[in-house]
């Protein structure tokens, strides 16, 4: 089998399947669709092994997506070139709104060979772990602010204007405002939401489902 110098590959990545296109080197090199391959590391390594027997150098690119940088690290570990490109900076023709996996892969391969794609910085595993931790904290902090506002609004609607420290409002104890607000007898439907407002998010999901079933059962009337 004749071995060519190099080739450029565009991967349209997804959770289960990767669409792959090949652009041969040179201005007049052929750009063709290779097909879909399984996204598992074993399948990717097998396909790249076959392609490396045909081409001396493999240049692979794919868009930065929620699939992460696992493919990038695997390709680099196998000794090939890999680039993660910025999706928002990919040149697109005006009016070209047809989007399929095949078309995206072919477009990536062609533009990658022409040098018209912009790469992004790929973090190492340590940086990525810290980034995930920071993002998780931001989500937790936003959820905490939302739950706090819901609880304070509920207390205000029932005439309980809490003016204490925000941290103390979330401590469940004998003398806490939350415990005091829940001891008031109330037969209205707001009794269940007041309990949900001081629950963590993963518990609130089940309580919300229970409230929905109670509403459908016609327990309360307006």
C-alpha angles and dihedrals in degrees: 000000000000113000117217125208102244144335137199120228129198117203119197096198127208139162097268108012137031120209109215130198129181129214116190117222120267133050093276095041117133120257112205141161113254098190141244123309132187114267094227115117092238093057093045091051091048094051093046089049091056092046093049088059089060100038129044094214129025119205110191129184137176137169122267103256140152088276086083131210100306092107091050093053092046093051092048091049089054090056100253132122117260133179130188109210131205109251094208092057098052110118112244131184117244111259094016099131100147106110124183133150091249095051092046092051093049091047092050093050093048095046092043091056090048091051094238098127126097117222126218129218112266114212122220118243092268094052090045092052091051090048091052090049093051092048092048090052091050090052092048092048092050091049091049091053090049094050092046091052091048092052095046091048090050092050091048092052089055094047096259106128104188114203101168130108114301092233093053090053090068098050112101107215143129094272100032121119090239092056090045094051092051094053093066110102110242127166095185124106090256090078092081096048090050088059093046093050092067095045124097115258096258090054093045090062092062092042091052090054090050091051091050091053091049091051092050089050089059095238093149133040128202 
